[in-house]
Amino acid sequence: MDDGYLQHAERPLCSGVVTGKPLEIGGALGRKDATGRGVMFTALNVLEVLRIGREEATVAVQGFGNVGETTARLLHQSGIKVIAASDVSGGLYKQEGLDIPDICRYVTTGENRLLKDYRADGVVHISNRELLGLDVTILIPAALENQINKDNADEVKARIVLEAANGPTTNEADKILFKKNIVVIPDILANAGGVIVSYFEWVQNIQEVMWSEEKINRKLEEIMGNAFLSVWDTATGRKISPRMAAYLIAVKRVVEAKKIRGIWP
C-alpha cells in the first residue's frame, strides 16, 4: 500500500453527511437558529391562513433552550407579542408582552441563567403548568416530550398548539385538543427547519460552495411555507387534523416513490 493511497484514504470523502459542523470545516450559516426560525415561519403561516393579525396575536413559549429562545426572539422581532416563557426552573408572564431581547441577554450572560431568578417590572413568575393553560393565540411547547397529556389537555386554552419540541403532545391529549377545536401543528412540520438546513449544508458540501445566510433563510422560508400549505390544504379538505394530514402526505410520497422505482434500489 503506497503513501498516495494512505493520504487519499485519510481524507474525509463524505464529510457532507455530518451536519452542524463549524463554519471553518463546511458548516452552514444560520444552522444554529434554523429550527427556531422554522417554527417562527410556521407560526406566521398558521396566523395567515386563520386570518389573525400579528398585532392581535399572543404567544407562550414553554422551554427557553436553543429552539425556544430563538423562536421567541424571532417572533418578537416579527411584531408578535410573547407574553409568557419558561425553562426548567419556571416561567415568566406579562400580559403586555415580555421584553424578549432583555430575557435573551439574561440567559446568555446571567450568573445562573435560570428564568426563576429573572426580575423586571410587571413580570409575574408562574409554573410550567400554568403557562400551558394560558389563554393565548399560540402555545409553543419547545421543551420535553409528553408535556401536554391527558391530565392537563383540558386546561389548554390556546387557539393553536405549535409543536417545537419532539413529541410534546401525547396521543390521548391530541384527541382531547382535536375535540376542543384547537389547531395542533405537528412537530414533524413545525420543527423541521433544523433538518432542512442540515440538508442545505450537505448540498453545499457536495457542490463545494457556501451560500449566504440570506439565501439559506429565504430557501428555508419557501420550503417551510410549501410544506405547511400542503398539510393545511389536506387537513381542511379531508376534515382531519394537521398531524394526520402530515402523516398521509408522508406515507403517500413514500408509496409513490416506491412504485416509480420498482426494483430499483
N, C-alpha and C positions, 0 to 999 in steps of 0.2 A: 504494500500500500504506500504510494508516494505521498510526499508532503502536499502536493497540489490537491489531492483528493481530501486529505485531512482538513486543509484550510476551507475547502468548499463545504464539507460536511458540518463544520462547526458554525457556519453562518446560519442565522435563524431564517430558513427559507419560507416559513409560514407564519411569520410574526404577526401578520394581519388578523389571524384568528384569535389572538389575545387582545382584548379591548380594554379601554380605560387606562391606557398607558400614559406616562408623562409625555408632554408635547415633544420633548427632546428626542424621543425614540419612536415617534409616529403616532402620538395620541391626537385626539380630535378636539378642536376648540369647542367650548360650550358643553363638553360632556358632563361636567360636574352638575350643572344646572338642568340638564336635559330632561330628567324625569319630572321635576317640579314644573319646568316650562311646559311640558306636555300636558300636565294636569291643568295648568293655567289656560292653555289653549282650549282644552275640553270644557272647562268652566265657561269660557266665553261663548263657545259653540252652543252649549245647552241653554244658556241665557238667551241667546239669539233665537233659537227655534221656539222657545217658550215666550218670546217677546217680553222679556223682563229687562228693563234698562239697568245699566251698570250703576247709575246713581241711586237706584232704589234697592239694589241687592245687598244682602249682608251675608257674611261668611264666618264660619267657625272651623278652625283647623285643630284637629287632635293629633299631636305629635309635632315636635319642632326640631327634628333632625334635619338632615340634608334636604329631603323631599318636602317636608312640611314647611321648613323655613323658606326655601326657595319659592314654593307655591304662594305662601303668604306675602312674601316680598313682591313678587311679580303681579299678584292680584292687586295689591295696594298701589303699585305703580300704574296699573291699568285703570285706576279710578274706582275700584270696588272697596267697600268698607269691610275690613276684617274686625269683627267685634269680639272675637274670642280666640285664644290659642293656648295650647297646653303642651307639657312634656311629662316625663315620668313623675315629676315632683308635684304636679298640679297645674291648674290653669289660671289664665287671666281673662277678665271680662270688662268691657266698657262699651255701653250701648252706642255712644257717639263715635266709636271707632278707636282701635288701638294705634299707638304710634309704632308701626311695624319697623321702620328704619331704626328707631331707638332700641327696640327689643332685639333686633338683629345684631346691633352693635354690642348690646349687653351679653348675649350668649356667645359672641365671638371673643370679647375681651374681658368679660366679667371674671371675678375671682373664682366663683364656683359654677357659674353659667347655668344655674337652675332657675326656672321661672318662679319658683316659690319665694325666691329672695328678691325678685324684681319689684321695685316700687315706683309709682308715678301717680300724679293727681287723677282721681276719678277711676282708677283701676281697682277692680274687686277681684279677690282671689277665690277661685271656685275649684271644684273637683273635676276630674275627667268625666265622671258620670254626669255631673251637672252640665258640662259642656255638650255632651251627646244629646241632651234633652232641650237645648236652647231652641227658641223659635227664630230660626234663621232661614234665609233663602237656600244656602248651600252648606251642608255639613260635609267636611272633608276629613275622613279618618285616614291619617297618614302615619300611624304608629304600628301596632302589632295586629296579628290576625285575631278574629273572633271577638272584636271589641263591641260590635253590635250583635246581640244574641237574643234568644227567646226571653231572657229575663229583663231586658231593657228596650227591646224594639218598640214596645207600645209607648215608651216615653219619647221617642224621636218625633220632633215636630217640624223638622226641616222639610222644605218642599223637594229638595234634591239631595241625594247622598252620592257623593263623588269619591269613588274608592281610589285613594292614592297609595294606600298600603296594599300588600298582598293578602287577599282573603280576610278583610276586616269584618265581613258580614257572614254569619252562619246561614245554612240553608233554611233553618226554621225562621230566623229573623227576616230573610229575604221574602218569604211568603207573607209574613206579617206586614212588611213595608209595602209590598205589592197591593195587598188588600186595602191599605190606607192611602193608595194612590200617590205614594211617594216615589219619585223617579230615582232609580238606582243606576248609576253609570258604572259598569263593572270594571274591576281592576285591569283585566286584560286589554281594555281600551284606554282607560284613563291614565294609567301609569306606564304606557308603552314608550314614552319619549326616550327613556334611557336606552332601551334595546335598539330603537330606531337609530339613535346617534352612534351606538356601537356598530351598527351596520354601516353607517356612513364612514366610520373610522376604518372598517375593513375595506370598503370601496376605495378610499383614499390610499390606503397602504398598497393594494394590489396595482393601482394605477400610478403609484409613486408621485402623488400630488398632495397638496394641502389646501383645503377650502377655507375661506374666510368664515368667521363666526356668524356674520350676517347671512351668508349663503346657507350655512347649516341650519340656523334658526328659521330661515324662510322655507327651506325644504321640509323641516320638521313640522312647521305650521300647516303646510299643504297636505302632508301625509296624514297628520292627526285630524285635519278637517275632513278629508275624504273618507277616512275610516269612520269618523263619527256620523257623517251623513248616511253612510251605508247602513250602519247599525240602527240609526234613528228611523230611517225610512222602512226598514224591515220590521222594526218593533211596532211602529204605528200602523203599518199596512196589515200586519198579521195580528195586531192587538195582543202582543206578548211583551214581556219585559225586555229592556235593552240587554240584559245578561243572556237571556235565551236567544235573542236575535244575534248577538255576537257569536254564540256557540254554533248556531245554524250556519252563519256565514263561513266560519272557520271550517266546519266539517264539510260543507259543500265545496269549498275550494280544494280541500284535500282529495275528495272523491273525484272531482272533475280532473284534477291533475293526474290522478292515478289512471283514470280512463284514457286520457290522452297519451300518456306514456306507455300504457300496456305493459309489456315485459321489460321495457327499457328501464335500467336502474335509476 
